[in-house]
Amino acid sequence: MTINRWRIAAAGVVLQIALGAVYAWSVFRVPLSKQFGWSISEVTLTFTICIFVLGIASFFGGLWLNRRGPRVVALTGGFLYGAGLLLASFSNHGLWWLYLSYGVIGGIGLGFSYIVPIAVLVKWFPDRRGLITGIAVGGFGAGALITAPVATRLILTVGVLQTFAYLGIAFLIVTLGSGLFMQNPPEGWKPPGWAPTVSQAADRSARDFSLAEALKTWQWWALWLLLFLNTSAGISVISQESPLFQELLGVTAVIAAGMVGIVSIGNALGRVFWAWASDSITRRGAFLAMFLVQVVLFWMFSRIQSVWLLTVVAFLVLMCYGGGFGTMPAFVADYFGSKNVGPIYGLMLTAWGLASAFGPLLIAYMRQAEGNYRGALHAIAGIVAASTLLPMFVRPPSRTMVPEQLAPGQRNGRATA
């Protein structure tokens, strides 16, 4: 039976849209704070826990995916994610319950499910690796655009806890339904008549690496650092968007909220655009371009006095932030092969979790120390400028590591990991 790979891709995008609802967490902060008397920082910690757990769970989901197949992992992750939201509707038990249900259980479900479409689609689309992974994770970036207005209306109508219950049921249906479509292609499959171009072959590994082999290369750590640095820059702005806009422009909270909504579209769009562009300008070229663009944007950020110009600049920053997530899965598949991209990229997502702490803490600390955002934004511009060195020098590990350099039990991709 012929399997339509585009049907699998569509299911992967739907799955990622449901998972990306986690980015709509901000709509729950004030209602939870008002109803239970929790501080905004206490409520916000739920999101931090969820993203941190997501990064760890993605690695274990990738390992499990290689052993049991993508469908089992996707269905398990979808069930845990939906169950986490359903359980969050009982958060009148206390703040600890919210942390456990939405943060830990929901975060584990997110991590398991998030890695599946990425690992599956790079195998089905070796001819369009960048574009297809960009579309998949673009769905994750777009999830909040759909969920935020729906959740806001539900909160006003039925209350915040009941909203968790409704969303939990909805996401159970969506994630389990789309998870059923997740499957790998047959071993050695490729599109009929397709062969990599000379330039594609030059930037791709000649074989599949195991996780253990990948971790022995400096290139894995270089890609981890690329993702960490790019994520740290973008998420520093995401963490401070509303107060940042209000301070720099003197606008009201309402106007700042509107700016946040527009800017958030850049997160989703950038995942598709930069991943698509990387198929033509190479993954290294895409990251170099993103870093160079951000150097200029962060340096001029604090000097802008126009609402529309600052919205455009922040929009472009978030395009670069999303572009890192859209491009990196294809980057990993190029350098280490598509066979074990689940665990290899899953472990690399720990960079996301650490950057989610580093970026916001850096900008918040420097803002408090200096009394304004200018020094922090300039410091980030400097960090991004130094980061441009990485994509200039990184090369596929197959060009510097041959099987004879590995331990006997790791040659020809037979390492156990």
N, C-alpha and C positions, 0 to 999 in steps of 0.2 A: 504494500500500500504506500502510495506517495504521500509524504507529509509536507504540508504547506508551511514553510519556515516563517512566512509573514504572519500567519495565524498565531504562531508561538510568540512572535515579536509583539503582536497586538496584546496578547494576554499578559506578557511581561510588562508592558507599559501600564496596563490597567492595574496590575498588582503594585507597581511602584507608585502610582497615583494614590492608591489607598494608604500605602505606607508613609508617603510624604505628608499626610495629614498631621504628622508629628510637628511639622514646622508651624502649624496653626496654634501652638500651645499658648501663645500670648493672649488669645481671646479668653482663656480660662483664668488668667492670673487675677484680675480684679474681682470677678464674681466669686472665686474661691476665697479671696482675702476678705471680702465684705461679709460673706456668709459665715465663715468660721473664725475670723479674727486673726488669721495667719498673716505674716508680713509678706510683702511682694518677693523678697529674697528667699523666704522659706518656700513659697510656692514655685518660684523659678528653679529652685534646686531640683524639682521633679524632672524638669526638662534636661538639666545637666546630667542627672543620673541615667536617664533614658538614653541619651546620646553616648555616654561613656559605656554603658552596657551594650549598646548596639555595636560599637567598635570591637568589643571583645567577642560577642556572640557571632559576629560575621566570620571570625576566624574559625571557631568551632563548627559553624554551619558549613563552611567551605570544606573542612576535613570530613564531616559527616556526609556531605554531598558526594564526595568521591567514593565513599563506601556504599551508600544506600541509594544514590541517585537523586536528582533534583526535585522530583515530585514529592517524595516523602518529606524532605526538608522544607519545601515551600508550604506544604499543607500543615506541618507542625508549627512553623513560624506564623502562618496566618491564624491558626487556632489560638496560639499564645497571645498574639497581638490583640485580636478581638476580645479574648478573655480578659486581658489586662485592662482594657477600657471598660468592659462590663463590671469587673470587680472594683474599678475606680468609682463606680456609682455608689459604692458603700463606704465612701471616705468619711462619712460622719463618725466612723470608728476612731478617726484621728489622722494626723498628718503622716504618721508612719505607714498607715494603710495606703495612702496615696503614693508614697515613695515605693512601696512594695508592689502594688498593682500596676500602676501606669509606668513607673520608673523601671523596676526590675523585670517583672513578668512581660510587660509590653515591650521593653527594650530588648529582651531576649528574642521575642517573636520578630521584632523589626530586624535584628541582626541576621537571624536565620533566613528570613524571606528576602532581605535586601540583596544578599550575595547571589541568590539563585538566578534571576534573569540575566545578570551580568555574566556569570559563568557559563550559562547555557547559550546565550546569543553570540558570544565571541566564537563559539564552535560552529554555529549555524551560518555565520556571516564573515568568513575569513576575507571575503572580497570587500566588505564595508565595515571593518572592525570599529573604526572611530565613529562613524555615523550611527551605527546601531546601538553601541553602548551609550552614546550621547542621547539618543532618543529614549532609551530605557531609563537612565537616571534623570533625564529631563522630566519624565513623569513624576519622579520623586520630588523634584523642585517645584512642580506645578501643583502638587497635592494640596498645599495650603491655600492656593487661590480658589479651589473648589470648596474645601472644608471650612475655611474661616467664615465666610458669609453664612453658610448653612448652620454652623455651630453657634454663631452669634444670634441668629434668629431663634434657634431652639432654646438657647439659654434664656432669652427674653420671654419665651412662651411657656416652657416646662421646667426651667431651672437648670442649674449647672450639673447636678448629679444625674438627673434624668437624661440630660444630653449625653453624658458618658455612656449610659445604657443604650440609647438609640444608635449612637455611632458605633458602639461595640458590636451590636447585632448587624448593622450594615456592613462593617468591615469584615466580619466573619463570613458573610455571604460572598462578598467581592473577592477576598483573598483566597478563600477555599475554592471558589469557582475558577478563578484565573490560575491558581496553583495546579489544578488538574492538567493544564496544558503543558506544564514544564517537563521537557524531556530532552535528552542529548541526541545528537545525530549518530548514525552508525559510525563505528571506528573508521577513521581515514576518510570520512565523507568530505566532499567539496562540491561547490556548484558546478554543474556540467559545463565543460569547456573553459573553466576558469583556471588561470595560473598566475602567481604573483609576478608583478612587473620587476624589472631589474632594481629599481629604487626601493620597492617594497622588500625584496629579498635582502637587500643590503642592510636594512634596518630591522631584520627579524632574525631570531635565533634559528639555527639549523636543526634544532631538536627540542623536545619537551624536557624541561627541568622538573625535578621533584622539589618539594618545599625545602628539604634539607640542602639540596644542591643550590637552590636560589639564595638561601641565607648565607652560603659560603662566598657569594660574589659581592663585590663592593657596589655593583650596580643596583642590587635590591635595596641596599641602604641609601643609595643616592636617590632612587625613586621615592622611597619612604620620606626622605628629607624634602624632596620637591613637593610632595603632597602636603606635608606638615607646614612648610613655609607659605605656600599658596593659600591653604585653608586658614592659617593664623591671621593673615592679612585681611581676608574677606570677612571672617567671622568677628574680627574686632569691630568692624563697622556695623555688622548685623546686630551685635550685642548692645550697641549704643545709638541706633538709628534715630529714634524719636528725640531723646535729649540732645543728641549731637546736632540735629537739624534746628531744634529750638534755640540752642545756644549760639550757633553760628549765624543764624538768620533772624533771630528774634520772633519767629512765627509762633502761632498758637499750637496747642497740642492737637487740635483738630486738623490743622493744615499739615503738621508733621506726620500725623497718622495717614493722611492721604498720600503723602510723599512715600511713606514706608510701603504702602500698597502698590504703588507704581514701581518702585525700585525692586520689590520682590520678584517681579516678572523677569528681571534680568538674571536671577538665579537659575530659573528654568530655561530661559532662552540661551544663556551662555553654555549650558551643558550640551545642547545640540549644536550650536554654532561652532564652538571651538573644537569639539570632537569631529564634526564634519570637516572643518578646515584642516585638522591634523592628518586626514587621509591624503591631502595634497601637499601640505607644507611640512609634513612629518610631525611626530609627537614632540620631538625636541624643539622644532621650530615653533610649535604652538605654545609650549611653556615659555620659551624665550620671549615670544611676542606678548604673552599675558603679563610676564614680569615687567617688561619694558613699559607697557601701557600703564601698569599700576604705579611704577615709579613716578611718572608724570602726574597721575591722578591724585595720589596721596600727597605729593608735594604742593599741589595747587588747591587741595581740598579746603583748607582753613582760610584761604584768601577770597573765596567766592561769596558774593553778596546777593546773587540772584537765585530765587527759588527754583526756577526751571533749570538753570545751569547746574546747580548743585544736585538736583534730581537726576540729570543726565550723567553727571560724574559718578554719583553713587550707583546708578543703574549699571554703568560700565564696570565699576568695581565688583558688583555682584555677578556680572557676566563672567568675569575672570575667576571669581570664587567658584561658581558653578562649572566653569570650563575645566577646572582641575579634576572634578569628579567625573566629568564626561569623557575626558581624554585619558586619564590614568589607567582604567581597565584595559583599554586597547594597548597602551604603552607596556603594561605588564605582560599581556598576551604576546606582543611582538618580541619581547626580550626573553621570555621564559617558556613560550609555547602556550597553547590554549588548553591542553589536557588537564593541568593542575592549577588553572587560574583561580579556582575557588579558594583553596587554602592559601595560595601565595598572595593574592590580592586581599583576601579576608584578613590576614595578619597585618597587611599594610594599612588597613583601615584604623589600626590603633593610632596612626598619625592624626586621624580625624578627632578621636577622643581627646588626645593630648592638646591638639591645637584649639579645641573648644574650651579648654581651660586657659592655655597660654595667651591667646589673642585677647580675649575679653579682660583678663587680669592685667595685661600690659597696658592697654589703653585706659582702663579704669584707674590703675595706680598712678600713671603719669598725669592723667587729668586731675586727680586729687592733689598730687604733689605740686603741680605748676599752676593750678587754678584755671586752666583752659586746655583745649584739645590740640593746639598747634604743635607743641613739642612731641606729643604722642604720634600724631599723623606724620610728622617729619621723620621720627624714629622708624616708623613702619616703612616709609619710603626708602630709608637707608638699608633696612633689612632686605627689602625686595630687590634693591639695586645689587646688593651682594649676591642675592640668590640667582641672578642671571648667569653666574659662572657655571652653575650645575648643568643646565641643559646644553651649554656649549661643549662640555667635555664628556658627558656620558655617552657610552656606546654599547651595543649589544654584547652581552657576556660571552657569546659564542666566538667573538673575535679575539677574546683575551683568555678564554678558558676552554680547553679541549678535554674530552673524556679522560685522556691519559693523566691529566693533572688531578683527577678525583681519586678518592679511595677506591680499591677494586670493587667493593660492593655497591658503588654508586655509579659505575659506568653504564653508558647506554640507557640512562633514565631508570635504573633498577633500584635506586635508593629507596629505603623505607622511610616514609614520612607521612 
